[in-house]
């Protein structure tokens, strides 16, 4: 009896060993054969296999966040910031947090005019990976031609046709800088993001994986009978069509377009180049000191509070105590604003300002409450900012910039502080 039990145990041991070896072979086969070619693999097994695959990498020191950043590296992104720095102590921190520092594999370009506020760009020294190129130039008047005057209308432009041309020059300068940088440094960009430095962001820019290289991506709303031109995202081909704001003026004229505003010209230049566009929502607004009529007429311009909790898609905003919010603001937008003009998406979190006057005296408190301590700290820093602080910070920015096409830090800083002493 004892011998029989011993024989049975050996048989069972052999069977278990055989099954174990078979299991190992199956696992090895799974690693070799793609899951898509294992038609009879149970779903729960596939899920477990994928779970183990992901977490093996995590166990080897690749966290979930790093895994996402590694995936993002497949797409190299150029981020171009344009415009004057007049409110950059308010918008800069959010731009850094939610746009500039969002991607590991990105190069940042700055194209801006030199003026009394340029010193505020020292905030960009906090860019996590530095900047590819900084181009700060002394603005020069752009010659206005009869052809340009026929294609565009100056209605709605604070500085007339010259203002439009200066803006277009900033935009197209992005394309020039990026293409030159590609050639000079032997890099190639999958995506180009172009946005304004006066944009206040309350959420992150979507990752490149959400983009489509078959169309140019722009924010919904604020269309003014064209397309919202306050942000644009596309590959090199679509971006070349979108950013060529001056070069394509002759083609617009040849195609018969006349008396266009900036937004309409933007849409038509995509049309004449055969580029499709996609409308998406984005969590940013344009911080503005302009005054607008209240109550808002159907052709008027809505101004949102920066405390709004929804995507504002580049609509104008300011720090204010809202006069309408929630359902009241939504109803107001739906009933009063013309859809193809200044319309903004009516959502439960939107808040509207009465923008017929200057910013209120308590705007700083309102801003700090909405922005939070991290973003508002920069505003407080600039209250006691000295020329020495400015030069030190700009030198740090210059050291983190690959190509510096701008005046020396001393020049940039002295323009502001000497002007302040005169005042």
C-alpha positions as CSV (number, residue, x, y, z in Angstrom):
1,X,0.0,0.0,0.0
2,X,2.8,2.4,1.0
3,X,4.7,1.6,-2.2
4,X,1.5,2.2,-4.3
5,X,1.0,5.7,-2.7
6,X,4.7,6.5,-3.4
7,X,4.2,5.6,-7.1
8,X,1.0,7.6,-7.3
9,X,2.8,10.6,-5.8
10,X,5.6,10.4,-8.3
11,X,3.0,10.2,-11.2
12,X,1.1,13.3,-9.8
13,X,4.4,15.1,-9.4
14,X,5.4,14.3,-13.0
15,X,2.0,15.5,-14.2
16,X,2.2,18.8,-12.3
17,X,5.7,19.3,-13.7
18,X,4.6,18.6,-17.2
19,X,1.7,21.0,-16.9
20,X,4.0,23.7,-15.5
21,X,6.4,23.3,-18.4
22,X,3.4,23.6,-20.8
23,X,2.2,26.7,-19.1
24,X,5.6,28.3,-19.4
25,X,5.7,27.5,-23.1
26,X,2.2,29.1,-23.5
27,X,3.4,32.3,-21.8
28,X,6.5,32.5,-24.0
29,X,4.3,32.0,-27.0
30,X,2.0,34.8,-25.9
31,X,5.0,37.1,-25.6
32,X,6.1,36.2,-29.2
33,X,2.7,36.1,-30.9
34,X,0.8,39.5,-31.0
35,X,-2.5,39.5,-29.1
36,X,-4.3,40.3,-32.3
37,X,-3.1,36.9,-33.7
38,X,-4.4,34.9,-30.7
39,X,-8.1,34.7,-31.7
40,X,-9.1,32.2,-29.0
41,X,-7.3,33.9,-26.1
42,X,-10.0,34.7,-23.4
43,X,-10.6,38.4,-22.8
44,X,-9.6,38.2,-19.1
45,X,-6.3,36.6,-20.1
46,X,-5.7,39.5,-22.6
47,X,-6.4,42.0,-20.0
48,X,-4.1,40.3,-17.5
49,X,-1.4,40.1,-20.1
50,X,-1.6,43.8,-20.9
51,X,-1.8,44.7,-17.2
52,X,1.4,42.7,-16.5
53,X,3.1,44.2,-19.6
54,X,2.5,47.8,-18.4
55,X,3.4,47.2,-14.8
56,X,6.6,45.3,-15.6
57,X,7.8,48.6,-17.1
58,X,6.6,50.6,-14.1
59,X,8.4,48.2,-11.8
60,X,11.6,48.9,-13.8
61,X,11.4,52.6,-12.9
62,X,9.0,53.9,-15.5
63,X,6.1,55.5,-13.7
64,X,2.7,56.1,-15.2
65,X,3.5,59.8,-15.7
66,X,6.9,58.9,-17.3
67,X,5.2,56.4,-19.6
68,X,3.0,59.2,-20.9
69,X,5.9,61.5,-21.3
70,X,7.8,58.7,-23.2
71,X,4.9,58.3,-25.5
72,X,4.7,62.0,-26.1
73,X,8.3,62.0,-27.3
74,X,7.1,60.3,-30.5
75,X,5.7,63.8,-31.4
76,X,8.1,66.7,-31.5
77,X,6.2,69.9,-30.9
78,X,7.1,73.6,-31.6
79,X,5.3,76.0,-29.4
80,X,5.4,79.6,-30.6
81,X,4.3,82.5,-28.3
82,X,3.5,85.9,-29.9
83,X,2.7,89.4,-28.8
84,X,3.5,92.1,-26.3
85,X,4.1,91.4,-22.6
86,X,1.7,94.1,-21.2
87,X,-0.1,91.7,-18.8
88,X,2.5,88.8,-18.8
89,X,2.9,88.9,-15.0
90,X,-0.7,87.7,-14.9
91,X,-0.9,85.4,-17.9
92,X,2.7,84.1,-17.9
93,X,2.5,81.7,-15.0
94,X,-0.6,79.9,-16.4
95,X,1.0,79.8,-19.9
96,X,4.1,78.1,-18.3
97,X,2.1,75.6,-16.3
98,X,-0.4,74.6,-19.0
99,X,1.3,75.1,-22.3
100,X,5.1,75.7,-22.2
101,X,5.9,72.9,-19.7
102,X,3.3,70.4,-20.8
103,X,5.4,68.4,-23.2
104,X,8.9,66.9,-22.7
105,X,9.7,66.8,-26.4
106,X,8.9,70.4,-27.3
107,X,10.8,73.5,-28.4
108,X,9.5,77.0,-27.4
109,X,9.8,80.1,-29.6
110,X,9.0,83.6,-28.5
111,X,8.3,86.3,-31.1
112,X,7.6,89.7,-29.5
113,X,8.1,93.5,-30.0
114,X,10.4,95.4,-27.8
115,X,8.6,97.9,-25.6
116,X,8.2,99.1,-22.0
117,X,6.7,95.8,-20.8
118,X,9.2,93.4,-22.4
119,X,11.0,93.0,-19.1
120,X,8.1,90.8,-17.9
121,X,9.2,88.0,-20.2
122,X,11.8,87.2,-17.6
123,X,9.0,84.9,-16.2
124,X,10.0,82.5,-19.0
125,X,13.2,81.6,-17.3
126,X,11.1,79.1,-15.4
127,X,10.5,77.1,-18.6
128,X,11.4,73.5,-17.7
129,X,13.5,72.8,-20.8
130,X,14.5,76.3,-21.8
131,X,13.6,78.0,-25.1
132,X,14.7,77.3,-28.7
133,X,14.7,80.9,-29.9
134,X,13.8,84.3,-28.5
135,X,13.3,87.0,-31.1
136,X,12.5,90.4,-29.6
137,X,12.6,93.2,-32.3
138,X,12.1,96.9,-32.5
139,X,8.8,97.4,-34.3
140,X,9.0,99.2,-37.6
141,X,6.1,100.5,-39.6
142,X,5.0,98.1,-42.4
143,X,4.3,99.6,-45.7
144,X,0.6,99.5,-46.6
145,X,-0.3,98.7,-50.2
146,X,-3.4,99.2,-52.2
147,X,-3.8,95.5,-52.5
148,X,-3.8,95.0,-48.7
149,X,-6.3,97.9,-48.3
150,X,-8.6,96.1,-50.7
151,X,-8.4,92.7,-49.1
152,X,-8.8,93.9,-45.5
153,X,-11.1,96.2,-43.6
154,X,-9.8,98.1,-40.6
155,X,-13.2,98.1,-38.9
156,X,-12.8,96.5,-35.5
157,X,-9.0,96.8,-35.5
158,X,-7.9,99.3,-32.8
159,X,-4.8,100.4,-34.9
160,X,-6.4,100.1,-38.3
161,X,-4.8,98.2,-41.2
162,X,-1.3,98.8,-39.7
163,X,-2.4,97.0,-36.5
164,X,-3.5,94.0,-38.6
165,X,-0.3,93.9,-40.5
166,X,1.8,94.1,-37.3
167,X,-0.2,91.1,-35.9
168,X,0.2,89.1,-39.1
169,X,3.9,89.8,-39.1
170,X,4.1,88.3,-35.6
171,X,2.2,85.2,-36.6
172,X,4.1,84.6,-39.8
173,X,7.4,85.2,-37.9
174,X,6.6,82.0,-36.0
175,X,6.8,80.0,-39.2
176,X,10.0,81.7,-40.4
177,X,11.7,81.1,-37.0
178,X,10.6,77.4,-36.8
179,X,11.6,76.5,-40.4
180,X,15.0,78.2,-39.9
181,X,15.5,76.4,-36.6
182,X,14.7,73.0,-38.2
183,X,17.3,73.6,-40.9
184,X,20.0,75.0,-38.5
185,X,19.6,72.3,-35.9
186,X,18.6,69.4,-38.0
187,X,15.2,68.8,-36.3
188,X,11.7,68.1,-37.6
189,X,8.5,69.1,-35.9
190,X,5.4,67.0,-36.1
191,X,3.2,69.7,-34.6
192,X,3.2,73.5,-34.3
193,X,1.2,75.3,-31.6
194,X,0.8,79.0,-32.1
195,X,-0.8,81.0,-29.3
196,X,-0.7,84.5,-27.7
197,X,1.2,85.6,-24.7
198,X,-1.9,87.5,-23.4
199,X,-3.8,84.2,-23.0
200,X,-4.8,83.2,-19.4
201,X,-5.1,79.4,-19.1
202,X,-7.1,77.6,-16.5
203,X,-6.4,74.1,-17.7
204,X,-3.8,72.1,-19.8
205,X,-3.4,72.2,-23.5
206,X,-4.4,68.8,-24.9
207,X,-1.5,66.4,-25.7
208,X,-0.3,65.9,-29.3
209,X,-2.0,62.4,-29.4
210,X,-5.4,64.2,-29.7
211,X,-4.4,66.2,-32.8
212,X,-5.3,65.3,-36.3
213,X,-2.7,65.9,-39.0
214,X,-5.4,66.1,-41.7
215,X,-6.8,69.4,-40.5
216,X,-5.9,72.6,-38.7
217,X,-7.3,72.9,-35.2
218,X,-8.8,76.2,-33.9
219,X,-10.9,77.1,-30.9
220,X,-14.7,77.2,-31.3
221,X,-16.5,80.5,-30.9
222,X,-15.3,84.2,-31.3
223,X,-15.5,83.6,-35.1
224,X,-16.5,87.1,-36.3
225,X,-17.7,85.6,-39.6
226,X,-14.5,83.6,-40.0
227,X,-12.4,81.4,-37.7
228,X,-11.1,82.1,-34.2
229,X,-7.4,83.0,-34.8
230,X,-6.3,83.2,-31.1
231,X,-4.8,79.7,-31.1
232,X,-3.9,77.3,-33.8
233,X,-2.5,73.7,-33.9
234,X,-1.4,71.7,-36.9
235,X,1.4,69.8,-38.6
236,X,3.9,71.6,-40.8
237,X,1.8,71.5,-43.9
238,X,-1.4,72.8,-42.4
239,X,0.6,75.3,-40.2
240,X,2.3,76.7,-43.3
241,X,-1.0,77.6,-44.7
242,X,-2.4,78.9,-41.4
243,X,0.6,81.0,-40.4
244,X,1.3,82.7,-43.7
245,X,-0.8,85.7,-42.9
246,X,1.1,88.2,-45.0
247,X,2.5,85.9,-47.8
248,X,-1.0,84.7,-48.8
249,X,-2.5,88.2,-49.1
250,X,-1.9,88.3,-52.9
251,X,-3.6,84.9,-53.3
252,X,-6.6,86.1,-51.3
253,X,-6.8,89.2,-53.6
254,X,-6.5,87.0,-56.7
255,X,-9.3,84.8,-55.4
256,X,-11.6,87.8,-55.2
257,X,-11.8,88.3,-51.5
258,X,-12.3,91.9,-50.3
259,X,-12.9,93.8,-47.0
260,X,-12.0,90.9,-44.7
261,X,-11.4,91.2,-41.0
262,X,-8.6,89.0,-39.4
263,X,-10.9,86.1,-38.7
264,X,-12.5,86.0,-42.1
265,X,-9.1,86.3,-43.8
266,X,-7.8,83.4,-41.7
267,X,-10.6,81.1,-42.8
268,X,-10.3,82.0,-46.5
269,X,-6.6,81.5,-46.5
270,X,-7.1,77.9,-45.3
271,X,-9.8,77.6,-48.0
272,X,-7.6,78.8,-50.9
273,X,-4.8,76.4,-49.7
274,X,-7.3,73.5,-49.5
275,X,-6.7,73.0,-45.8
276,X,-9.6,71.6,-43.7
277,X,-10.1,72.8,-40.1
278,X,-11.5,71.3,-36.9
279,X,-13.1,73.3,-34.1
280,X,-12.3,72.2,-30.5
281,X,-12.6,73.6,-27.0
282,X,-9.7,75.0,-25.1
283,X,-9.3,76.3,-21.5
284,X,-8.0,79.8,-22.1
285,X,-9.1,83.4,-22.5
286,X,-7.5,86.6,-23.8
287,X,-6.9,89.0,-20.9
288,X,-8.1,92.4,-22.1
289,X,-8.3,95.9,-20.7
290,X,-10.6,97.0,-23.6
291,X,-14.0,98.4,-22.7
292,X,-17.1,97.0,-24.4
293,X,-20.8,97.9,-24.4
294,X,-23.1,96.5,-21.7
295,X,-25.8,95.3,-21.9
296,X,-24.2,93.4,-24.8
297,X,-25.9,94.0,-28.2
298,X,-26.3,91.1,-30.7
299,X,-23.1,92.3,-32.5
300,X,-21.3,93.2,-29.3
301,X,-18.4,91.5,-27.5
302,X,-18.8,89.4,-24.4
303,X,-16.2,89.5,-21.7
304,X,-15.9,86.6,-19.3
305,X,-14.6,86.6,-15.7
306,X,-11.3,84.7,-15.3
307,X,-13.0,82.9,-12.5
308,X,-15.1,81.0,-15.0
309,X,-14.8,77.3,-14.6
310,X,-15.3,76.3,-18.2
311,X,-13.3,76.4,-21.5
312,X,-13.5,80.0,-22.8
313,X,-11.8,79.2,-26.1
314,X,-9.9,82.5,-26.4
315,X,-12.9,84.8,-25.5
316,X,-11.9,88.1,-23.9
317,X,-11.7,88.1,-20.1
318,X,-10.8,90.2,-17.1
319,X,-10.8,89.9,-13.3
320,X,-14.2,91.0,-12.3
321,X,-17.2,90.4,-10.0
322,X,-19.5,88.7,-12.5
323,X,-22.9,90.3,-13.2
324,X,-24.2,87.0,-14.6
325,X,-23.2,83.4,-14.1
326,X,-24.5,79.9,-14.5
327,X,-28.0,79.6,-16.1
328,X,-28.4,83.4,-16.2
329,X,-25.2,83.8,-18.2
330,X,-26.0,80.9,-20.5
331,X,-29.5,82.3,-21.3
332,X,-28.1,85.7,-21.9
333,X,-25.6,84.3,-24.4
334,X,-28.1,82.1,-26.2
335,X,-30.7,84.9,-26.6
336,X,-28.5,87.9,-27.3
337,X,-25.3,86.9,-29.1
338,X,-25.1,86.2,-32.9
339,X,-23.7,82.8,-33.5
340,X,-21.3,83.6,-36.3
341,X,-20.0,86.7,-34.6
342,X,-18.8,87.0,-31.0
343,X,-20.7,84.0,-29.7
344,X,-19.0,81.9,-26.9
345,X,-20.1,78.5,-25.8
346,X,-22.8,78.8,-23.2
347,X,-21.8,76.4,-20.4
348,X,-22.9,76.2,-16.7
349,X,-19.6,77.4,-15.4
350,X,-19.3,80.6,-17.5
351,X,-19.4,84.0,-15.8
352,X,-19.9,87.4,-17.6
353,X,-18.4,90.8,-16.7
354,X,-19.9,94.2,-17.2
355,X,-16.9,95.5,-19.2
356,X,-18.1,99.0,-20.1
357,X,-15.6,100.6,-17.6
358,X,-12.0,100.2,-16.5
359,X,-11.0,97.3,-14.3
360,X,-12.3,97.8,-10.8
361,X,-10.0,98.9,-8.0
362,X,-10.2,95.5,-6.3
363,X,-9.2,93.6,-9.5
364,X,-6.0,92.4,-7.8
365,X,-7.9,90.7,-5.0
366,X,-10.2,89.1,-7.6
367,X,-7.3,87.9,-9.7
368,X,-5.5,86.4,-6.7
369,X,-8.6,84.6,-5.6
370,X,-9.2,83.1,-9.1
371,X,-5.6,82.4,-10.0
372,X,-4.5,80.9,-6.6
373,X,-1.3,81.5,-4.7
374,X,1.1,79.9,-7.2
375,X,0.1,82.1,-10.2
376,X,-0.5,85.3,-8.2
377,X,2.9,85.1,-6.6
378,X,4.5,86.4,-9.8
379,X,2.3,89.5,-9.7
380,X,3.4,90.2,-6.2
381,X,7.1,89.6,-7.1
382,X,6.9,92.3,-9.8
383,X,5.7,94.9,-7.3
384,X,9.2,95.1,-5.8
385,X,11.1,94.1,-8.9
386,X,14.3,96.0,-9.5
387,X,16.5,96.5,-12.5
388,X,19.1,94.2,-11.0
389,X,16.5,91.5,-10.5
390,X,15.4,92.0,-14.1
391,X,18.9,91.7,-15.5
392,X,19.7,88.6,-13.4
393,X,16.5,86.9,-14.5
394,X,16.9,87.8,-18.2
395,X,20.5,86.5,-18.1
396,X,19.1,83.2,-16.8
397,X,16.6,83.2,-19.6
398,X,19.3,83.9,-22.2
399,X,21.4,81.1,-20.8
400,X,18.5,78.7,-21.3
401,X,17.8,79.9,-24.9
402,X,19.5,78.2,-27.8
403,X,19.2,81.0,-30.3
404,X,19.1,84.6,-28.8
405,X,17.9,87.2,-31.4
406,X,17.1,90.0,-29.0
407,X,18.8,93.0,-27.3
408,X,21.0,92.4,-24.3
409,X,19.2,91.9,-21.0
410,X,20.5,95.3,-19.7
411,X,18.8,97.1,-22.7
412,X,15.5,95.3,-22.2
413,X,15.4,96.0,-18.5
414,X,16.6,99.6,-18.7
415,X,13.9,100.5,-21.1
416,X,11.3,99.8,-18.4
417,X,13.1,101.1,-15.3
418,X,14.4,104.3,-16.9
419,X,10.9,104.9,-18.2
420,X,9.5,104.3,-14.7
421,X,11.9,106.8,-13.2
422,X,10.8,109.5,-15.7
423,X,7.2,108.8,-14.9
